[in-house]
Amino acid sequence: MFEKDVETLTSMGAQITTAEIKQQPELWRDTLEIYKTNLDAITAFLADARAMGEGRLSVVFTGAGTSDYVGDTAAPYLRRAGDRSLYDFKPIATTDIVSAPRDFLNPDEPTLLVSFARSGNSPESLAAVEVAGKFVKNVRFLNITCAPEGKLAVESADDPRALTLLIPRANDKGFAMTGSYSCMTLLTTLIFDTASLEEKAAWVEQIAKMGEEVVAREDEVAAFLAGDFNRVTYLGSGSFVGLAQESQLKILELAHGLVATSWDSSMGYRHGPKSFVDDKTLVFVFMNNDEYTRQYDLDILNEIGGDKIAQKTIAVQQDCGPVFEGESFTFTGYDALPEGYLALPFVMVAQTVSLLNSVRVGNTPDTPSPTGTVNRVVKGVTIHPFEA
């Protein structure tokens, strides 16, 4: 797909999605520059947010769908790599905040609401800000979005409690979020990671090179899909649980449900969800680089592979420790990456799987919902009035 010309891809209904997956390494370099350009404003804003109260600041990562999975991917890593004495990271979907704010927010806890949004036009994105503003006594808003003209960015422009950071080139035009997911995840990680700027810059350059390698190795990804399968599951540990959820959603979205999907943690999968696996199932496991955690990812790979219950059991891994000896997409020749950064080249593998699978089942990746009942920006949502 990545080598096809624009005319061919357009005829397949895949030109936009293919281009947006392929351009991510360049966008990650752009995202680093956005972070560096806004570093003084970010530092001042976070200091103001911390001044709202004593103790750790509650940092709520929020979004809906893929934007929700940004927080699910970033938070586990940041609980390790962020400043635990200053921040308490909590991924909570906008759909939960809007529908049941009293269950998910503490009105007496100073809170930084970090909103992730590709367009910023989803009703839940706007409503979550409104509800938190009414319900939480001391609140600040950090908006990470890709659309300068979106309602989230525009309506927050004059709010002294808000800082909006824009990643405009990542405003995906295709149905599925690809670059918007990876760039919002990266910018969030850069903001809260306590690593030095030099370390961050080196990691971003490395993931960009690894992403370019995914594009060059498309044939290897295509080989995973050569059989007659109708189910795909993704597993991982730590930050890769959120990544697994996002990866299965890409399959579901781009194939319009024609391929069944599941996701879980590597350890959690044994507790019932493993029943999903049969001889028409592909099982992908994202291997963590943490020496201790990696053992559990390797265990589930060896278990499912040894059971011979799946059509294929595939590791997505970096060669920096014990590796799965079966089928794999393995990155070699790089320094071991922290999981918050490794998630991004890993997700490019999963996005490529989803793109190729969409074409395999006869769908059009750019417009995968033939009935129009599932939309790029969600429709049909009623936001009911909320009184704190």
N, C-alpha and C positions, 0 to 999 in steps of 0.2 A: 504493500500500500504506500509506503513512504517513498518509493521510487517511481510511482505512477505519475503521469502528467496531470495537470489540472483538468483538462478536458475529460480524460478517462474517469478520474475520481468524481467529477461533477455528474457524469452519466450514471455513476453508481450511487449517487446520493451520499457521498462520503468525503467530499473535498474539504469541507469546513472542519470536521472532526479530526481528520487525518492531519491537516495543517496545524491545528491547535495542540494536538498531542506532540507533534514533532518539534514545535517551537519552544517547548518548555525550558530546555537548558538555557536558551538565550534569555527567557523571561526570568529565570532564577538569578542570572547575573544582574538584570535590571532591578530585581527586587532588593538585592544587596545595596545597590546604589540608592534606591528609595530610602532604605533604612539609614544609610549613612547621611543622606541629605537632611533627613528629619530627626537625626539623633538628638540635637539640642532640644527641639520641641517635645520629643518623647520623654526625655529625662525630666524636663520641667513639669510636664503633665503628670507623670507618675509620682513625682515628689508632692505635687498638690493633692493627688488622690490619696496618698499615704497619710497626709496631714489631716484627713477627715476624722481620724480616731486613733486610739492606742491599739497595740498588738498588730497581728497580721491583717493585711487587707484582703478581703474576699474578692477574688478575681473570677468572675463568671464568664466562661467562654460560651457563646450562644449563636445559634443559627438553626436552619431547618434543612433536613435532607443532607446533601453533601456538605453544606456549610456547617451543619451540626457536627459532622465527622471531622472537620478541621480541629475543633476543640478536643474531640475524643482522641485524635492522633497526637496533638501537641501536649496535652496536659500530663500524661504519664511521664514523658521525658522531662518536662519542666519541673515536675515535683522533685526530680533528682538534680537537674542542672540549673534550675532557677534558685532564687534566694528564698529558702524556706522560712527564714526569720521575718521576711517582709510580706510574703504572698501565700495565699491558700488558693490553689487552682482548682476550679470546679466546672467541668463541662455540663451544661444544662441546655437542652434544646429550647428554642423559642416557642415551639409548640407546647412544651410543658409549662414554661413561664406564663404564657398567655392564658392557657386553659385552667391552670391551677396555681396561681402565683403564691398563695399562702402555703402551699406544700413545698415550694422550691426556693423561695426567697425569705430572708430574715429581715424584717423592717428595721431592726435595731443594729444590724451589722453593716458597717461601712463597706460599700460594694463598688467595684469597678466592673461595669458590664461591657465586655468586649464582644461586639457584634460582627459576625462574618456574613458577608452578603455579596454575591456576584453582581446582581443588578441593584439591590437595595430597594426593590419595588414589591417584594413579597409582603402581603398584609401582616404576617407574623413578625417580620423584621421590625416594622414600624410600631406594631402594637407592643412588642416586648420592651422597647425603649419607653413607650408611654406608661405601661403598667409599672415598670421598675421605677420610673420617675415619680409616680404617685405613691407607690407602696413603700419604697425604701427611703428612710429619712436622709441618709447621706450617701449620695450616689454620683458617680462620674461615668462618662460614656466614651469608650474608645471604639471607633468604627473603622473596620478594615474591610474595604469594599473596592470593587473594580469599575464602578460606573460613576464618573463625576456628575452626570446628569440624573442619577437615581435619586429617589425620594429620600432615602436614608442620608445621603451626603448633603442634599440640598436643604432638607428640613433641620439638619443639625448645624448648619453653617454658622448661625448666630447664637448658638447655645454655649454660654461660657463654661458649661460643665463638660463639653465634648471636644474631642480631638478626632478628626477624620484623616485617615491615611489611605491614599488612592493607589491602586495598581492598574491603571487604565488599559494597558496592553493585554492584561489577563482577563478582560471582560469577554469570555467565550461567547461566540455567536451561535455555536452549535447547541443542540438540545442538552447534551450532557456536560456537566462541569468537569473540566480537565485541568487546564492551566490555572483557572481561578482557585481550585482546591489546593493545588500544590504551592502556588505563590502565597496564598493567604496563610497556609500552614508554615511556610518558610518565614514570612515576615513576623508572624507571631513568635516563632522560635527565636529569631534574631533579637527581638525586643526583650524577651525575658530570660534568655540564656546568659549566665554569668561569665561565659568564656570571653576571652579577649577579642577585640575586633580583628586582629591578625588571624586568630584561629578560625573565626567565623568566615572570613574571606577565603581562607584555604579550603575549608569544608565546602563552601558554595562552589568554588571552582572545581573541586573534585566531583561533586554531584552532577555538575553540568557536563563534565566529561563522561561520567557514567551514563547520563541520560542520552548523550550522543551515541554512546555504545549500544544502547537499547535499539535505537533507530537502525544502526548498522547491522544489528543481529536479528532483524525481524524474522528471517527464515527459521531461526531456532525457536522463536515463539510460535510460529505457524506450525512447526512440527508437533508441538504439544496438542494441537487441535486436529490432528490427522485422523483420529478414530471416529467412531459413531457414538457420540456421547450426547446426553440431554440434561446433565446435572453438573454444576460446578460448586465447589465449596472452597472458601478461603479461611485460613487459620493463622494465628500469630499470638505473640505475647507482648505485654507492655504496650507501647505506642502502636504496635502492629495489630492490636485488636481493633482499634478504630480504623486502621488501614484496611483490615480484612472486611470490615463492614462497608467501607467505601468501594472496595474492589468488587464485592458481590453486587452492589447496587449498579455499577457500570454494566455488568453482564445483563442484569435484569432490565435496565433502561434501554440499552441499545439493541437488545434482542426482543424487546416488547413482551417479556415474560415467556417466550418460546423455549427458553432454557431455564430450568429451576435452579435456584441458588440457595446457599446457606453460608453462615459465617459463625465463628466462635473463637474463643481463646484456645490455644493448643491443649491446655490441661482440661478446660471445661468441656471440650467436644465429646469426651468419653461418657459424660453424664446424660446420656439420652440422645443428643443431637447426632451422634455418630450413626444412628439408625438411618440417616439420610443417604449414606453411602451405599451404592450398588455398583454393578459392573458397567454401568453407563455414566459413571461419575469421575470427573477430574478433581483431584484434591491438591490445592496449592497451599504451601506453608511458607510464610515469611520467617526467615531465620534471624533471630536477634543476635547482635554482636556481643552482648554481655555474656561473659564466660559461664556464669551460673544459669542464666535464663535460657541460653542456647541449648542446654541439655534437655529441657522440656520440649522444645521445638523438634529436636532430633528424635526424641522418644516417640512422639506421635507420628512422625514421618516413618520411622522404622516399624512402628506398630501397624499402621494402615498398610504400608507396603508389604510387611510380612504376612498380614492377614489375607492379602490378595483379594480384597473385597472391592477395590476401586479399579477403574480402567487404567488410570495413571495416578501416581503420587509424585508430586513435583515440588522441589525446594526452590525458593528464590533466596539466594544467599550470597554472602561475600566470603571469599576464601581467606579467612583470618582466624581460623580455629578448626575444630572438628567439623567436617562437612558431611552432608548427606551424599552417599555414594551412588544413589539411584539417579533418576532423571532430575535435571536441575537447570536453572538459569543462574550461572555463577559468575560473579564479578571477581576477576583476579588482577593482581598487580597494583592494588591501591592500599593505602593505609586504612586501618579499621575505622569506620565512621560511627559516631554516636547515632542512636536510633532515630532521634528527631530529624536528622539530615538524611540518613539512609532510607527513610520512608519515601523520599521523593523519587529517586531512580527506581525503587521497588514499585511505586505506583505506576510508573511509566510502563513497566512490564505488564501489569494488570490492565492498564488502559489499552495496550496493544492487543492483549487477549480479547478484550471486549469488542474492539473495533473489528478484528478479524472474524470473531464469532458472529457478529451482527451480519456481516456479508455472507458468512457461511450459511446462515439460516434464511437468507433471502430478504433481509431487512435493509433499510436505508439509514445508516448511522446518524446523518444530519437531521432527519425527521423520522424517528423510529416509531412514533405512535400514529398508526394509520387512521385511527378514529378521531384523533385530536382530543381525546379525553384526558390525556396527561400532557402537561404543558411545560415549556421552558421556565416561565414564571407562573407559579401556582395561581389558579383561578378558583372561584366558587367558595372562598372562605368568608364566613361571617364573623366579624369581630364584635363581640357583645360588650356593652359598656361595663367598666370596672370602677368600683368605688373603694378606695382603701379603707 
